Amino acid sequence: MNTRAIAADILIRIRDEGAYSNVLLPQATKDLSGPDRAFVYSLVTGALRRLRLVDDVIEEVTGRKLADLDPEVSAVLEVAIAEMITDDRGNIYATVNESVEAIKHLDRARAARLVNGVLRGLDRNGLPELERNPARDVSVPDWIVQVLITDHGRDEALDLLDGLRNMPPTVSVRVRPGASIPEGSVPIAGIPDTYGLTGRPRTVPGVVFADGASSAVALAVAPRPGETVLDMAAAPGGKTMSLWDQSGGQATIVAMDRHGRRLRSAKRRLDKENVRPCWMTADASNAPFADAVFDAVLLDAPCTGLGTLRRRPEIAMRLEGKAPNRMAEQQRAMLAEAWRITRPGGRIVYSVCTVFAAETVDVVAGYPAAPPPGVPGRQWGSGLLMAPHSTGTDGMYIATIDKT
């Protein structure tokens, strides 16, 4: 078994075949030992976080376009060079030798000399000097940097991208009412019942894995006993469970999603936790409800997902420049429906795990929106922005809309 060959194969499936790292990595490494699994995770995610930089290095030192190399060759080099960039152990000998063996494991033995020469050359000469490019530094397309500079200003945009790309994702949990706080937990400032874990994560009754930003979204809704509350895009169900817990199971919670399979999966999960909302498969952009029937509506809308870049490092390179505006059209339609079905005096919480203005401040423009009180983050337009470099969470935009 060659862990670098396994990592390269996984990288090919993510890079070329559209697999998602957060889904494929657990599946592809389930039979490995704990240390080997952790090592493969680090190799794959390390390569994905630096893919644009590493690819430019490969083209520079080989004199070839990446498309002219066999996928196995480019993947082995991507894994190895990313490791060399970040490895503070100076264990270059193992990296080079095991990468040469990896290319043989992948039935590309004829490329062993190329792999060996590239890696030994980089060890001897260091990285080539490349033209300064902030987008390359964080391995995102140029257009993302340009749009975020327009949306946030240069300094904040670069800080935001650096946090999303380079700050390691934290393992955080929400402790349900009556459950014990796991040992070694550190409270996340400003988000009650939510903790970061310092030790090895393990399953504990009443403790659910949830990023602090996701917990903050449900807290912003603040459902009360006796209210009727709609979770408008409920799958995979984490926020639905939080809404249930906040009301002590005394609010009527309707969990709706247009994806029936994902909703059924959420129901199975929440049934095990004794959480019993009303389940409904329907499209939030054409909600099957009369006007003014809900006291509160949570619209955690589908989005480009750039705020989850720490956990899904491949997502930035898959986004197209038209994606934020295309998603915004759907988000506006869903928010209009949320407004229609919320009673006068009720409230809407709009949230998206992205940081583009088109999907956030622009969507809530024209509504009486405001930042949710008591939630950490910085005010941005009529809402609140959470981010790794400021709140230690995923990137999340939250706005509360009171239907006065």
C-alpha positions as a printed Julia matrix, in Angstrom:
404×3 Matrix{Float64}:
   0.0    0.0     0.0
   1.31   3.44   -0.94
  -0.55   6.27    0.8
   0.6    8.81   -1.78
  -0.81   6.67   -4.58
  -4.12   6.51   -2.69
  -4.06  10.28   -2.2
  -3.29  10.88   -5.9
  -6.15   8.61   -6.97
  -8.58  10.45   -4.68
  -7.31  13.79   -5.97
  -7.96  12.73   -9.58
 -11.54  11.81   -8.74
 -12.11  15.17   -7.04
 -10.19  17.25   -9.58
 -11.32  15.57  -12.81
 -14.51  13.67  -12.04
 -16.41  16.13   -9.85
 -16.32  14.14   -6.6
 -16.69  16.08   -3.34
 -13.83  15.82   -0.89
 -16.08  15.74    2.18
 -17.95  12.74    0.73
 -15.17  10.85   -1.05
 -12.41  11.04    1.57
 -14.33   9.17    4.31
 -15.41   6.51    1.8
 -12.01   6.02    0.18
 -10.06   5.82    3.44
 -12.44   3.8     5.62
 -10.26   0.68    5.5
  -7.01   2.47    6.4
  -5.5    2.66    9.86
  -6.03   5.87   11.81
  -2.57   7.32   11.09
  -2.71   6.4     7.39
  -6.2    7.86    7.07
  -5.08  11.12    8.67
  -2.02  11.25    6.39
  -4.1   10.75    3.23
  -6.53  13.44    4.4
  -3.66  15.87    4.9
  -2.13  15.08    1.51
  -5.38  15.49   -0.42
  -6.65  18.6     1.36
  -3.17  20.13    1.26
  -3.02  19.68   -2.51
  -6.54  21.04   -3.01
  -5.8   24.15   -0.94
  -2.75  24.95   -3.08
  -3.82  23.5    -6.41
  -3.49  26.62   -8.53
  -0.06  27.49   -7.14
   1.18  23.92   -7.43
  -0.09  23.56  -11.01
   1.71  26.75  -12.04
   4.9   25.39  -10.44
   4.54  22.11  -12.35
   4.11  23.89  -15.67
   7.05  26.16  -14.96
   9.54  23.44  -14.01
   8.46  20.85  -16.59
   7.93  23.27  -19.47
   4.69  21.44  -20.25
   1.02  22.31  -19.98
  -0.72  20.38  -17.24
  -3.16  18.93  -19.78
  -0.2   17.3   -21.59
   0.71  15.23  -18.53
  -1.03  11.99  -17.61
  -3.58  12.63  -14.84
  -1.71  10.23  -12.56
   1.56  12.08  -13.1
   0.12  15.52  -12.42
  -1.75  14.22   -9.34
   1.35  12.61   -7.81
   3.31  15.82   -8.41
   0.49  17.98   -6.97
   0.37  15.9    -3.8
   4.16  15.88   -3.4
   4.8   19.56   -4.17
   2.01  20.7    -1.84
   3.56  18.56    0.86
   7.02  20.0     0.19
   5.66  23.54    0.47
   4.15  22.94    3.88
   6.32  20.18    5.36
   8.36  21.57    8.24
   9.99  18.21    8.98
  12.41  18.46    6.08
  11.64  14.83    5.17
  12.18  15.38    1.45
  13.87  12.02    0.96
  10.69  10.14    1.9
   8.49  12.46   -0.14
  10.56  11.94   -3.3
  11.08   8.2    -2.95
   7.49   7.41   -2.02
   6.17   9.64   -4.82
   8.31   7.71   -7.32
   6.86   4.48   -5.92
   3.36   5.98   -6.1
   3.61   6.63   -9.82
   4.62   2.98  -10.28
   1.63   1.85   -8.21
  -0.56   3.86  -10.58
   0.83   2.01  -13.62
   2.82   4.95  -14.94
   6.32   3.61  -14.25
   7.67   5.29  -17.38
   7.09   8.64  -15.66
   9.14   7.74  -12.57
  12.22   9.56  -13.89
  10.15  12.7   -14.55
   8.64  12.66  -11.05
  12.03  12.06   -9.47
  13.7   14.82  -11.49
  11.01  17.43  -10.79
  10.95  16.82   -7.05
  14.71  16.62   -6.62
  15.09  19.78   -8.68
  12.64  21.63   -6.45
  14.46  20.36   -3.37
  17.76  21.59   -4.79
  16.64  24.91   -6.3
  13.5   25.85   -4.38
  10.26  27.01   -5.94
  10.54  28.98   -9.18
   9.81  32.69   -9.02
   6.32  33.32  -10.33
   4.63  36.6   -11.09
   2.91  37.95   -7.97
  -0.78  37.08   -8.02
  -2.99  37.19   -4.89
  -5.48  34.78   -6.49
  -2.73  32.21   -7.02
  -1.6   32.64   -3.41
  -4.97  31.36   -2.18
  -5.63  29.09   -5.2
  -8.84  30.67   -6.42
  -9.78  32.03   -9.86
  -8.91  35.66  -10.53
 -12.56  36.64  -10.79
 -13.27  35.67   -7.17
 -10.57  38.01   -5.88
 -11.79  40.81   -8.14
 -15.42  40.45   -7.06
 -14.58  40.24   -3.36
 -12.36  43.31   -3.56
 -15.31  45.18   -5.07
 -17.64  43.8    -2.39
 -15.43  44.19    0.7
 -12.44  46.38   -0.16
  -8.98  45.03   -0.88
  -7.64  44.44    2.63
 -10.79  42.8     3.98
 -11.2   40.68    0.83
  -7.67  39.32    1.08
  -8.02  38.68    4.83
 -11.31  36.93    4.17
  -9.85  34.7     1.46
  -6.77  33.93    3.51
  -8.96  32.79    6.41
 -11.26  30.75    4.18
  -8.37  29.06    2.42
  -5.62  28.74    5.01
  -7.19  28.63    8.49
  -7.77  24.96    9.39
 -11.42  24.06    9.95
 -12.34  23.68   13.58
 -14.32  20.74   14.92
 -17.25  22.25   16.77
 -20.37  20.85   18.36
 -23.71  21.99   19.73
 -24.73  20.51   23.06
 -28.44  19.75   23.19
 -30.5   20.53   26.33
 -29.7   18.1    29.14
 -26.59  16.66   27.48
 -23.14  16.74   29.06
 -20.46  19.03   27.71
 -17.62  16.93   26.24
 -14.3   17.02   28.06
 -11.78  19.44   26.6
 -14.46  21.6    24.97
 -13.86  25.31   24.57
 -16.94  27.6    24.41
 -17.32  29.5    21.15
 -17.68  33.16   22.08
 -21.13  34.6    21.54
 -22.81  31.34   20.47
 -24.46  29.61   23.45
 -24.22  25.8    23.8
 -21.61  25.62   21.02
 -18.07  24.43   21.67
 -14.83  23.79   19.84
 -13.23  20.42   20.46
  -9.54  20.22   21.29
  -9.33  16.43   21.49
 -10.24  13.68   19.08
 -13.9   13.98   18.02
 -16.15  11.15   19.11
 -19.87  10.53   19.14
 -21.53  11.52   22.42
 -25.31  11.33   23.09
 -26.93  14.74   22.83
 -23.88  16.33   21.21
 -24.2   17.11   17.49
 -21.46  18.26   15.14
 -22.24  21.74   13.85
 -20.14  24.7    12.81
 -20.59  27.71   15.04
 -22.0   29.76   12.16
 -24.75  27.21   11.55
 -25.66  27.26   15.23
 -25.77  31.06   15.13
 -28.27  31.0    12.26
 -30.78  28.96   14.23
 -30.21  31.09   17.34
 -31.12  34.18   15.33
 -34.59  32.73   14.69
 -35.24  32.33   18.45
 -38.45  30.28   18.14
 -40.81  30.46   21.1
 -43.27  27.89   22.47
 -46.6   28.06   20.67
 -45.19  29.61   17.49
 -45.44  28.09   14.04
 -42.01  28.12   12.4
 -40.92  27.1     8.91
 -37.43  25.86    8.05
 -37.7   26.63    4.35
 -34.71  24.64    3.03
 -34.3   22.17    5.86
 -32.02  19.37    4.65
 -29.77  18.01    6.12
 -31.71  18.91    9.27
 -29.16  20.39   11.67
 -30.86  23.76   11.92
 -34.27  22.11   12.21
 -33.02  20.23   15.27
 -31.68  23.45   16.75
 -35.03  25.2    16.23
 -36.77  22.31   17.98
 -34.38  22.43   20.91
 -34.69  26.19   21.37
 -38.45  25.94   21.73
 -38.21  22.85   23.94
 -40.27  21.01   21.35
 -43.16  23.38   22.11
 -43.24  25.17   18.75
 -44.75  23.73   15.6
 -41.75  23.29   13.33
 -42.3   22.62    9.63
 -39.22  21.25    7.86
 -39.47  21.71    4.11
 -37.06  20.95    1.27
 -37.44  20.32   -2.44
 -35.02  17.38   -2.38
 -37.08  14.42   -1.2
 -34.12  12.06   -0.78
 -32.19  14.52    1.38
 -35.31  15.27    3.41
 -35.89  11.57    4.08
 -32.3   11.26    5.22
 -32.79  14.22    7.57
 -35.96  12.65    8.96
 -34.17   9.38    9.73
 -31.44  11.28   11.52
 -33.81  13.46   13.56
 -36.1   10.55   14.42
 -33.16   8.99   16.25
 -32.79  12.22   18.24
 -36.52  12.28   19.1
 -37.01  15.47   17.11
 -40.46  15.48   15.47
 -41.11  18.37   13.1
 -43.68  18.25   10.32
 -41.93  17.15    7.12
 -42.84  18.45    3.68
 -41.28  18.09    0.23
 -41.87  21.3    -1.71
 -40.06  24.04   -3.61
 -39.38  27.12   -1.49
 -39.6   29.41   -4.52
 -43.27  28.37   -4.84
 -44.21  27.55   -1.25
 -47.52  25.64   -0.87
 -48.87  27.84    1.94
 -51.45  30.58    2.26
 -50.34  34.13    2.98
 -49.26  35.16    6.48
 -49.39  31.77    8.23
 -45.99  31.55    9.95
 -44.7   33.37   13.02
 -41.11  32.86   11.88
 -39.39  31.59    8.74
 -35.79  30.46    8.43
 -34.48  30.74    4.89
 -31.02  29.18    4.87
 -30.86  29.48    1.12
 -28.92  27.44   -1.44
 -25.82  29.41   -2.45
 -22.38  29.22   -4.01
 -21.02  27.97   -0.68
 -17.73  29.9    -0.75
 -17.97  30.31    3.03
 -17.33  26.57    3.43
 -14.01  26.72    1.55
 -12.06  25.47    4.6
 -14.07  22.24    4.59
 -14.57  21.85    0.85
 -11.3   23.15   -0.6
 -12.18  22.25   -4.19
 -15.27  24.45   -4.36
 -13.61  27.7    -5.45
 -12.06  26.22   -8.58
 -15.45  24.87   -9.67
 -17.36  28.13   -9.4
 -18.1   30.08  -12.57
 -18.2   33.86  -12.66
 -21.96  33.88  -13.32
 -22.71  31.66  -10.33
 -23.36  34.35   -7.65
 -25.87  36.24   -9.81
 -27.52  33.01  -10.95
 -27.96  31.86   -7.34
 -29.21  35.33   -6.35
 -32.2   34.99   -8.7
 -33.29  31.84   -6.86
 -32.6   33.4    -3.46
 -34.74  36.45   -4.25
 -37.64  34.25   -5.33
 -37.4   32.25   -2.12
 -37.17  35.36    0.05
 -40.25  36.84   -1.64
 -42.14  33.68   -0.73
 -40.82  33.82    2.84
 -42.13  37.39    3.11
 -45.53  36.37    1.7
 -46.12  33.51    4.12
 -44.88  35.33    7.25
 -47.59  37.0     9.31
 -47.47  40.73   10.13
 -45.39  41.06   13.27
 -43.46  37.9    12.41
 -39.84  37.57   11.37
 -37.62  36.03    8.73
 -34.0   35.01    9.11
 -32.13  34.95    5.81
 -28.76  33.19    5.77
 -26.27  31.92    3.22
 -22.84  30.32    3.68
 -21.18  32.6     1.16
 -19.53  36.02    1.1
 -20.52  37.51   -2.28
 -22.56  40.72   -2.08
 -24.83  39.49   -4.88
 -26.11  36.66   -2.67
 -26.19  38.55    0.62
 -26.59  42.3     1.03
 -28.09  42.68   -2.45
 -30.75  40.0    -1.86
 -32.1   41.59    1.34
 -31.95  45.14   -0.08
 -35.45  46.61   -0.02
 -36.51  44.58    3.02
 -36.46  45.91    6.61
 -33.39  43.84    7.42
 -30.97  44.19   10.33
 -28.11  42.19   11.87
 -29.37  39.59   14.37
 -28.79  40.8    17.92
 -26.32  38.98   20.13
 -24.57  37.12   17.29
 -20.8   37.66   16.78
 -19.5   39.06   13.52
 -19.19  42.35   11.68
 -22.08  44.31   10.28
 -22.18  44.21    6.51
 -24.94  46.15    4.86
 -28.19  45.26    6.61
 -26.88  41.99    7.97
 -23.98  40.31    9.73
 -20.95  38.52    8.31
 -19.19  35.7    10.17
 -15.84  34.42    8.87
 -12.82  32.32    9.93
 -10.52  35.29   10.52
 -13.07  37.2    12.63
 -15.29  34.66   14.39
 -13.4   31.38   13.89
 -16.36  29.93   11.99
 -17.27  29.24    8.4
 -18.21  32.23    6.29
 -21.9   33.02    6.89
 -24.18  35.98    6.21
 -27.23  36.4     8.46
 -29.97  39.04    8.31
 -33.14  39.3    10.4
 -36.19  40.77    8.64
 -39.1   41.92   10.8
 -42.4   42.01    8.93
 -43.8   45.1    10.57
